[in-house]
Amino acid sequence: MSLSRDLRTALRRARDLGLAAVELDARGGLAPDQLTQTGLRQIRKWLGDEGIVVSAVTFRTRGGYAEADRLEGRIAATKQSLELAHSLGARVVLNHLGEIPPESEGPQWQLLVDVLTDIGLWGQRAGATLCAEVGRASPVDLARLIAALPEGSISCDLVTGAAIVHGHDPIAAIETLGHHIESVHATDAVAGAFAGRGRAVALGTGQVDLPAVFAALEERAYHGWIGLEPVEERTAREELAAAIDYVRAI
């Protein structure tokens, strides 16, 4: 969470902002291999005390799922994060997939398909799904990958600002990925001269047409959470309060 390094304090601040849900990062004190059952019970109690639920668990890896270096550890940690998400009442674990090969063939493509098939099966047993960021990865590449996987292996997290930064149209992403979108982050950005060279800005001050995004999601009967992210950690509370007002006014 961005509201405090102390989870108890962050949850209280989230409640004060009027937020109904939070995302928790599966690292540090919440790392699945370090969190005890007693710790889980305590977190659930804090959540209950504040009347807040966990919308997602984030688990950002340095490498992707087609990179052989340290892949086994990445897979194992992802599976642990899926179990953690379920134990906290969340349905998704948010991460990027890394590079998606441009051709649907070859050893790297097959490795990616095999790994995500394995993680998908694990997630179905655990009760949570790996949710791939749409932004760094193009909607077309993600749709091509999803078509090669068993149904329900992964879902998608549309990060509107990241889509703009990487040269993708959020509306086109919704049209391409449709019901595979299981999480949305309403963020804003200004595109750069080249894909990947843009910058994040406060919600409502960039190039994301959020009313059009919401309309496109409504057309496809999206009923999931809308996540908000501050650009600057030091002004997180003020940014989130402004973002909440902006979203509510749409």
C-alpha positions in Angstrom: 0.0 0.0 0.0 1.1 3.6 -0.6 -0.5 5.2 2.4 2.0 4.0 5.1 4.7 1.4 5.6 2.8 0.2 8.6 -0.1 -1.9 7.4 -2.4 -1.1 10.3 -2.0 2.6 9.8 -2.4 2.2 6.0 -5.7 0.4 6.5 -7.0 3.1 8.8 -6.1 5.8 6.3 -7.7 3.9 3.5 -10.9 3.8 5.5 -10.7 7.5 6.2 -10.5 8.1 2.5 -13.7 6.1 1.9 -12.0 3.3 0.1 -13.7 -0.1 0.1 -10.7 -2.3 -0.8 -7.0 -2.3 -0.9 -4.2 -4.1 -2.7 -1.5 -5.8 -0.6 2.0 -6.4 -1.8 3.3 -9.9 -1.3 6.7 -8.8 -0.4 8.5 -7.8 2.8 6.4 -8.5 5.9 3.7 -10.0 3.7 6.0 -12.4 1.8 4.0 -15.8 1.7 7.0 -17.8 2.9 7.4 -15.5 6.0 3.8 -14.8 6.9 2.5 -17.2 9.7 -1.1 -18.3 10.2 -1.1 -16.0 13.3 0.0 -13.1 11.1 -2.8 -13.9 8.5 -5.4 -13.9 11.3 -4.2 -10.6 12.5 -4.4 -9.0 9.0 -7.9 -10.4 8.6 -8.9 -8.9 11.9 -7.5 -5.5 10.9 -9.3 -5.6 7.6 -12.5 -6.5 9.4 -12.0 -3.7 12.0 -11.8 -1.2 9.2 -14.5 -2.7 7.0 -12.1 -3.1 4.1 -11.5 -6.1 1.8 -8.4 -7.1 -0.3 -9.1 -6.5 -4.0 -5.8 -8.0 -5.1 -2.4 -9.1 -4.1 0.5 -7.6 -6.1 3.6 -9.7 -6.7 6.0 -7.8 -9.0 8.9 -9.9 -10.2 12.0 -8.6 -11.8 12.0 -11.2 -14.6 9.3 -12.6 -16.8 7.9 -16.1 -17.1 9.8 -16.9 -20.3 13.2 -16.0 -18.8 15.1 -19.1 -17.7 17.2 -17.3 -15.1 15.8 -18.0 -11.6 12.5 -19.1 -13.3 11.9 -22.0 -10.8 12.0 -19.6 -7.9 9.8 -17.1 -9.7 7.2 -19.9 -10.4 7.2 -21.1 -6.8 6.9 -17.6 -5.3 4.0 -16.9 -7.7 2.2 -20.0 -6.6 2.7 -19.0 -3.0 1.2 -15.5 -3.8 -1.8 -17.2 -5.3 -2.4 -19.1 -2.1 -1.9 -15.9 -0.1 -4.4 -14.0 -2.2 -7.1 -16.7 -1.7 -6.4 -16.7 2.1 -7.0 -13.0 2.2 -10.2 -13.2 0.1 -8.7 -11.8 -3.2 -9.3 -13.4 -6.6 -6.2 -12.2 -8.4 -2.4 -11.8 -8.1 -1.1 -8.8 -10.2 2.1 -9.1 -12.1 3.7 -8.5 -15.5 4.5 -11.5 -17.7 7.8 -10.2 -19.1 8.5 -10.2 -22.8 6.0 -12.1 -25.0 7.7 -13.6 -28.1 6.6 -12.0 -31.3 5.9 -15.4 -32.9 3.6 -18.1 -31.6 6.3 -20.8 -31.9 9.9 -21.5 -30.8 11.4 -22.6 -27.5 10.8 -19.3 -25.6 7.1 -19.2 -26.6 6.7 -22.8 -25.6 8.4 -22.1 -22.3 6.0 -19.2 -21.6 2.9 -21.3 -22.5 4.1 -24.2 -20.4 4.9 -22.1 -17.3 1.6 -20.2 -17.5 -0.4 -23.4 -18.0 1.3 -24.8 -14.8 0.6 -21.6 -12.8 -3.0 -21.5 -14.2 -3.7 -25.0 -13.0 -2.2 -24.2 -9.6 -4.3 -21.1 -9.4 -7.5 -23.0 -10.1 -6.7 -25.3 -7.2 -5.6 -22.4 -4.9 -8.6 -20.2 -5.8 -6.9 -17.2 -7.4 -5.7 -16.2 -10.9 -2.5 -14.6 -12.2 -3.6 -11.3 -13.7 -1.2 -10.0 -16.3 -0.6 -6.2 -16.7 -1.9 -4.7 -19.9 0.5 -1.8 -20.6 4.0 -3.1 -21.0 2.5 -6.1 -22.8 0.4 -5.2 -25.8 -3.3 -6.2 -25.8 -2.9 -8.1 -29.1 0.1 -10.1 -27.8 -1.8 -10.9 -24.6 -4.9 -12.0 -26.5 -2.7 -14.3 -28.7 -1.1 -15.8 -25.6 -4.4 -16.3 -23.8 -5.7 -18.2 -26.9 -2.8 -20.6 -26.6 -3.5 -21.4 -22.9 -6.1 -23.6 -21.3 -9.2 -21.6 -20.5 -8.9 -19.6 -17.2 -5.1 -19.8 -17.0 -4.6 -16.1 -16.7 -6.6 -12.9 -16.7 -5.7 -9.3 -17.4 -5.1 -6.1 -15.4 -5.7 -3.0 -17.6 -3.5 -0.2 -16.3 -4.7 2.8 -18.4 -1.7 5.0 -17.8 0.8 2.3 -18.6 -1.1 1.6 -21.8 -0.6 5.2 -22.9 3.1 5.2 -22.0 3.7 2.0 -24.0 1.8 3.3 -27.1 -1.5 1.4 -26.6 -5.1 2.7 -26.7 -6.9 1.6 -23.5 -10.3 1.6 -25.4 -8.8 -0.7 -28.0 -7.4 -2.9 -25.2 -10.9 -3.4 -23.8 -12.2 -4.3 -27.2 -9.4 -6.8 -27.8 -9.4 -8.5 -24.4 -13.0 -8.2 -23.4 -14.1 -10.5 -20.6 -10.4 -11.5 -19.9 -10.0 -8.2 -18.1 -10.5 -8.9 -14.4 -8.8 -5.9 -12.9 -8.6 -2.2 -13.9 -6.2 0.5 -12.6 -7.4 4.0 -13.5 -4.1 5.8 -13.9 -3.1 8.7 -16.2 0.0 9.5 -18.3 1.4 11.6 -21.1 2.9 9.7 -24.0 6.5 10.3 -25.0 8.1 10.5 -28.4 8.7 6.8 -28.4 6.8 3.9 -26.8 7.8 3.5 -23.2 9.2 7.0 -22.9 6.0 8.7 -21.5 5.4 9.6 -17.9 2.8 9.1 -15.2 0.7 12.1 -14.1 -2.1 12.7 -11.7 -5.4 11.3 -12.7 -7.4 13.6 -14.9 -4.3 15.6 -16.1 -3.0 13.3 -18.9 -4.2 11.7 -22.1 -6.4 8.9 -20.7 -10.0 9.5 -21.6 -11.4 7.9 -18.4 -15.1 8.5 -19.1 -14.7 6.6 -22.4 -12.8 3.9 -20.6 -15.6 3.4 -18.1 -18.2 3.5 -20.9 -16.3 0.7 -22.8 -16.0 -1.4 -19.6 -19.7 -0.9 -18.9 -20.6 -2.1 -22.4 -18.7 -5.3 -21.6 -20.4 -5.7 -18.2 -17.2 -5.2 -16.2 -18.0 -5.4 -12.5 -14.6 -5.7 -11.0 -12.6 -3.2 -8.9 -11.2 0.1 -10.1 -7.8 0.6 -8.6 -6.1 4.0 -8.0 -2.4 4.7 -7.7 -0.6 7.8 -6.6 2.3 9.1 -8.7 4.2 10.5 -5.7 4.5 8.5 -2.5 5.0 11.6 -0.4 1.7 13.0 -1.4 -0.2 9.7 -1.7 -3.1 10.7 0.5 -3.8 14.0 -1.3 -3.5 12.4 -4.7 -5.8 9.5 -3.8 -8.4 11.9 -2.3 -8.3 13.9 -5.6 -8.5 10.8 -7.7 -11.5 9.5 -5.7 -13.3 12.8 -6.3 -12.4 12.7 -10.0 -13.7 9.2 -10.5 -16.9 9.8 -8.5 -17.7 12.9 -10.7 -17.6 10.8 -13.9 
